[in-house]
Amino acid sequence: MNNLKYRILIQWSNEDNCFLVSLPDFQEEQQWVTHGETYEEAFQNAVEVMDILVEIYQEKGKSLPTPLTLCDSAA
C-alpha cells in the first residue's frame, strides 16, 4: 500500500445495494471506481484501486495528483 494521503469517498447506494467508492483526487477517472458489499470490503477495494492508479500514473510518467487535505479544502 502506498503512503500517499488521497481521499476515499464511500457511500451507500440503495439502487445498487452496496457501498460505492470514489477517489476525488483522481478527477480524470470515472466517479465510482469500485464498490463493496460491506464498508470494509469497499475500503479494501478502494486501496487496491488507488495502488493500481498510482502504478499506472508512474508507468505513464504522469504526475500524481496533489492530495487535498482537510486544511486545503477549508481554505
Long-range contacts (C-beta under 8 A, 24 or more apart in sequence): 1-47, 1-51, 2-50, 2-51, 2-54, 4-50, 4-54, 4-64, 4-67, 5-67, 5-69, 6-50, 6-65, 6-67, 7-67, 7-68, 8-43, 8-46, 8-47, 8-50, 10-39, 10-42, 10-43, 10-46, 18-42, 21-45, 21-46, 21-49, 23-49, 23-50, 23-53, 24-68, 25-65, 25-66, 25-67, 25-68, 26-50, 26-53, 26-65, 27-65, 29-53
